[in-house]
Amino acid sequence: MSVSAILIGSLMAGCSSPPTRGAGYRSSPATVPSNYNSPIASFSAVSWQALPGWQEDDLSQAWPAWLKSCEALRKRNSELNWRQVCTQAASISVSDAQAIRRYFESNFQPFEIRNSAGSETGLVTGYYEPVMNGSQTRTSLYSVPLYAYPNAWRQTRPNLGPSRAELMSSGILKGSEIAWVQDPVAAAFMQIQGSGKIRLQDGRVMRLGYAGTNEQPFKSFAQWLLDKKEINRSEATMQGISKWAKRNPDRVNDMLNANPRFVFFKELPGNVSADLGPTGALNVPLTTERSIAIDLQAMPLGAPVFLATTRPLSNQPLQKLVMAQDTGKAIVGGVRADYYWGSGDAAGELAGRMKQNGKMWVLLPR
């Protein structure tokens, strides 16, 4: 299972306008394998000039992410000619942006993606990997547990498990603690994101990955706060929710229980590098600002995608080549992406505020 891509951040209205088509746009029937002509997406071949910002993007920054996609795509049987284009990629220097551009333009055809209703624009949200201080044992400072999947429940798990509130009071989680952190709201955000890093007191960093859920549906505690008129829509972000929690410590548990879904973690092996992202659905590490989560019904996992949207709460263009390396239950639709901002608080600030309109073009081998 990949990093969870459930939107809990901004619920704000007034998203910025999508980018316009570039000069030289031409549309023609898509020549793609039939298994990608899904009910939720259609494809139209376009010229490279149709991609706004394509010439300005520094493709050398996207190249390492593409090579990671190739690690997985080479092993897959597909109607698309991934193996050939990935073999050719091995001869390209990561520092030669122009050679990288020629590589994509020579070997790939861009296809504009449209939703089933014909719209060329869709929703672009953001996600990130939380990083927090913690301990592998309970202390006076670190008293909020994160849990591994309980062995006792694993053997007799029902189709629909107990809610978060029922789990927390049942005692079934006792003994399954995998780490302890300080802030219950930050721990809940890590559950929603589905992965994270814990900085331990001895300097080591442990990475936690998604291990499963209690099979309950996700419900937004941002919406719970809105319904109770505790916050307004401009405050319905991770940052706004955290501020509310600090003002209302006695009500935090009620807020968290408004979401019956509960996520379990597992410790991921290997050294944790500051530059190495969590593993996505493609089973390769995500790359900061160059990986996205997509709907698997819309396009092939691992494919290069050109994304044209705007930065959070602004009209500033965000036009980049990214890789479809992840997925998530909340990522539904043809023109729909969750943009990976990276690890830590700064990435969380951006991810929590991102709810933009955007356009997408998938690049498929010729």
N, C-alpha and C positions, 0 to 999 in steps of 0.2 A: 504494500500500500504506500502511496506517495505522501508527500507533505500535504496535509489537509488544506484546502483552499476555500474555506468558508468565509464569506464576507461578514465581519462584525464591525467594520470600521464605519466610514462615513455613510450616513443615511441622508445626506444633504440633498436638497433640490438644486436646480440651476446648473447642471453640468455644462461645460464649455462646448462650443460648437466643434464638429468634426472637421478634419482637414478637407480641403477641396481637391479634386482630381488635378493631376499635373497635365501640362500640355503634352500632346502626342498620345493621349489615351485612345486605345482601340479595343473593341470588344469582339470576341469570336467564340464559337462554341468550344467548351473545354474538352481537351483530349486527355482524360484521366481515367484510370481504371474504374470500372463500374462500382467496385466496393467503396469508393470514396464519394460517389454521387448519392449522398444520404438524404433522408427526408428533411434534415435540418440545415443543409447547406447546398449551394450551387456554386459553380466555378466558371469564370470567364477569363480566357487568356488575354493578357494586356502587354503592352510594351514596357520596358524598364523606365521610360520617361513618365509613366503613369504613377510611379511610386514617389510620393512627395518626400524629399529629403534623402533619397537613395544616394545621390552623388555626394552629399555632404557627410554622410555617416562614415565614421572611421571603422571600416570593416575589420581592421586588425584587432580591434577590441572584441569582436564577435567570433573571431577565428578559433580561439581555444574552446569555446562552447560548441562550435560545429565539430571540431575534432572529437569532443566527448560524445556527441551524437553518433558520429561514425563508429566509435568503439562498439556501440550497441547495434547500429543498423547493419554492419557487416555480418552479424551473426543471424540476421533475420531473413527468412524467405519472404519475398515480396514481389508483386507485379512491377514495382518501381525499381529502377536500376541503381539502387543505393550503393552496391558494392563497387561498381565501376567509378562513380563519382567520388566515393570515399578513397579508393585507391589513388586516383589522380590528386586528391587533396594532400597526400603525403609528400608531394614534391614542391609544395608551395611554402615559402618562408612566412612565418607569422608576422614579420616586420614589414613585409612588402604589401601595403594596402592596395596598390594598383593591381598587382598580380592577383590578389584575392578577389578584387572586383571583376577582373577579366575571367577568373575561374567561374564565378557564379553566373556571369552574363553569358558565358559560352556553354555551360553545362546544365543550366536550369531555365525553366520557363515560369515566369510569375503568373499566378492566377488570382484574380480578385475573388474574395469570398463574399457571398451574400447569404443572408438568412432565408429560411423557407418562405417567408412572406415577401421576399424580394429586397429587403432593406440591405444597404451596404454598410451600415453603421451598427455598432453594438456596444455593450458595456465592457469597460476595462477596469478591473479592480487591482489591488495590490496585496501581496503577502510577504512575509519575512520570517527569519529564524530568530526567536527570542534568545537572549543571553542573560543569565542572571547568576548571582552568587548563591552558593548552596553547600550542602553537606551530604555525605552518604549515611550519616547518623543524625538522629534528632538532637538538637541543642536548644538552649534558651532563645537564640537568635533565629535559628532555622527550624521552624516547627510545623510548616505546611507541607504535607507529603505529596509526592508524585508517585503513581502506582504502576507496577508491572501488572500483567494480566494474572489474576488470581488462579492458582492451580486448581483449587477446589471447584471454582466456578467453570473452569475450562472443560472439565469432564462432563458437566451436566448443564451446560449453557442452554437456556431456552431461546426460542426465536426472538422474543422481545424480552430483554433483561430488565431488571429493576432500574428505576430512574436514579438520577444523581442523589436526590434526597434519600431514597431508600437504601442506596449503596452505602452512603456515609453513615447511616444509623444502624446498618445490619450487622456489622462486625466481620463481614465476609472479606473485606479488604485488609484486615489485620495480618501483618507478616509479608505483605506484597509491596511494601514501600521500596522504591528504587532510589529515591533521593528526597532531600528536604530543602525547601526554600523559605523565603521570608514572607512573601506577599501572596495572599490567596487569589487576588485578582490577576496578578502576573502569571500565577500558575494556571488560572483558567484560560488566559490568552495563549499560553503554551499549548494547552489542550486543543484549543481551536485551530492553531497553526499546525499542530500535529508533530512538531519536532522542536528541538532547542538544544542549547548548550548550557551546562552548569559549571561555573568556575568554582572549584573546590578550594578549601582552605590551605591545602598544601601546594597550590599552584597548578595542579593538574586540571584539565578540562574534560568533562565527560559529555558525549553527545548522545542525546536521547532521540529515538525514532518512534514512529507510530507502530503500535502493536495490536490495536483493535479497539472496539468500542462496546458499549452495553446494548447496541443495536436500537437505541432510542433515537427519535428524530431530533435534529438540531433546532433550537429556538433561541432567538437573539435576546440577550439580556439588555441590549440597547433598546430594542423595541419594548421590552417590559418596563424600562425606565420611562420611555416616551409615553406609553399608555397610562402610566401613573402620574404623568406630568412632573416627574422629578427632574427631567432635563428637557431642553429644546433640541430641535434638529441639528443646530450648529454644534451642539455638545455631544451628539451621538457618534462619538469616535472612541477609539481606545484611550486616548488622552482624556477626553471628557468623562468617560466611565471611571477611570482611575481617580480623577479628582472628586467625583461624586462619592466614591468608596471611602476616600480619606475623610470626607465630611460626615459620612454615615457609617462608621465602623460596625455598629450594632445591627445594620440591615444588610451587610454584605452577603451573608449566607443566604438570605431570602432571595437576593438578586441572582446569585449563582445557581440556586435551585430552580430558577425560572427556566433554565436550560436543562432538560432531563438527560441530554446526551453526556456521556462520560468517556474520555479517551484514556487508554492505557499505553504505557511506553515500554520500550526495551532499550538497553544500552547497546550502542553500535560499536563494533570493534575498531581498532586501529587508532593511529595518532590523529588528533584533531588539529587541522591547520586553520589559521585565521582566514586563509584565502579559499578554503575548501567548503563548498556549500553542502547542505543536506542532500541526500539521495532522493531523486524524484522518481516518477513512475517508469521512466526509461531505464532506471537502475544505473544512472550516472550522476555525479555531483552537479548540483545546480550552479550556475554562474551568475553573480550579482549583475543585475540590470541587463542580462542577456538570455535569461531563461523565462519561459512562461508556462502556465498550466492552461490546457485547452480541453475541449470536449472531444473525446475519442471518436464520436460519431461524425465529427466535422472534418477531421484531417488526420493524416498519419502521425503517430507519435514519433518524435525525433526530427521532424521536418524543419527546415529553415522557414521562418515567417517574417515578413516585413510588417512592422506594427507602426501605425500612424495615429497618435493620440496626443494628449496634453498632460503636463505634469499636474499633480494634485492641486486642486483649488486655484487653477490658473489657466490662462490661454497660451502659456509657453509651450511650443511644440515639443513632443517627445516622439521622434521618428527614428526607429532603429531596426536593424536586423537582429532577430531573437530566435531562439530554438524552442520548439514545442517539446519540452522534456518532462512535463508533469501533467497531472490531471487532478480533479477534485469533484466531489459530489455537487457542489454549488456552481460548478462551471458548466453551464448548459446553454448550447446554442452554437450556430455557425460562426457568427462574428462575436466571439466571447473569449476573453483572456484574463488571466490573473498574472500580474507582472511581479516577478521576484526581485525585491529591492535589496536583499542581502541579509546580514546578521546584525543584531544589536539595536540599541534604542533609536539611533538616527534612522535606520531602515524602517523601524516600527512606526516612527512619526509619519513617514511618507506613505507607508502601506495603509495605515489607519485612516488616512484622509483621501485615499484615491478611489474615486468613483467617477470615471470620465467616459465620454463617448470616444469611439475610435473606429478605425478601419483596419482590415488585415488582408494581406496577400500571402498565400502559401507558395513556396518555390519548390517545384517538382522537377526531377531529372528529365532532360529532354529524351 
